[in-house]
Amino acid sequence: MRELRDDSLVDLKFMMEDSGMGKTFLYSEIKHGRLPSPHKFGRASKWVYADYQNWKHSYFSPLQKAS
């Protein structure tokens, strides 16, 4: 696997595999403003890796503190 930089673009499939979350949940996070909207390239949607990582850390950190 290639190394991802902060400015790399990732797709929904990557985010679903990495986070364990489903498509519907991720899009609800966008709807509620917690995850940035994707950049559109034709029909493809891509997210900046740093934006995804920031969301992931903000989402999972409170869960880890609670357990």
TIKETOR-620539 format. One record per atom (N, C-alpha, C): x, y, z. Coordinates in steps of 0.1 Angstrom, whole numbers, plus 5000, padded with zeros to 4 digits. Layout:
BEGIN
XYZ ...
//
This chain:
BEGIN
500849885000 500050005000 500950125000 500550224993 501250354992 501050435005 502050515008 501950605019 501050725016 500150755025 499250865023 499850995029 499751095022 500151225027 498951305031 499051415039 497851485043 497051535031 497751565020 496951625008 496551514998 496751385002 496251274993 494751274993 494151224982 492751204981 492351064984 491251044992 490850904994 489350894990 488950774987 487550754983 486650694995 485450684992 484450635002 484850495006 485250404996 485650274999 486750265009 487750355007 488950355017 488450395031 487550495031 487050545044 486250435051 485450365044 484650265050 485450145055 486450105048 487350005052 488250045064 488650165064 489550215074 488850245088 487650295087 486850335099 485950225104 485550135095 484550035098 483150085098 482950205093 481650265092 481050245078 479750245077 479050225065 478850365057 478450345045 478250455036 477150555042 476050495046 474950585051 475350665063 476150605072 476650675084 477550785080 478550755071 479450865067 478750975060 477750955052 477051065046 476151135056 475751075066 474951145077 475951235084 477151195086 478151285092 478451405084 478351395071 478551505062 477351595063 476151535063 474851615064 474851695077 475351645088 475351715101 476651805102 477451815092 478551905092 479751855100 479851735104 480951675111 482051625103 481751585090 482751545080 482551635068 483751685063 483651775052 483051705040 482351785031 481851735018 482951695009 482751595001 483751544992 484051644980 485151634974 485451704962 484951614951 484251664941 483751584930 484651594918 484951484912 485751464900 484851384890 484051444883 483051374874 482051304884 481951174883 481151104892 481751054905 483151074905 483851024917 483851134928 483751084940 483851174952 485151134960 485851234963 487151214970 487251314982 487851264993 488151345004 489651375006 489951485011 491351515015 491651425027 492751345026 493051255037 493151325051 493751445051 493851515064 492551545070 491551585062 490151605066 489551485072 489751375065 489151245070 489851205083 491151215084 491851185096 491351265108 491151395106 490651485116 489351445121 488451405112 487151355116 487251225124 488051135119 488251005125 488751025139 489751105141 490251125155 489251195164 488451295159 487451355167 486251265170 485951175161 484851075163 485250965173 486450905171 486850795179 487450835193 488050945194 488650985207 487650985219 486451045217 485451045229 485050895232 484950815221 484550675224 485550595232 486850625229 487950555236 488050605251 487750735253 487750785267 486650725275 485550695269 484350645276 484550505281 485350425274 485550285278 486650265288 
//
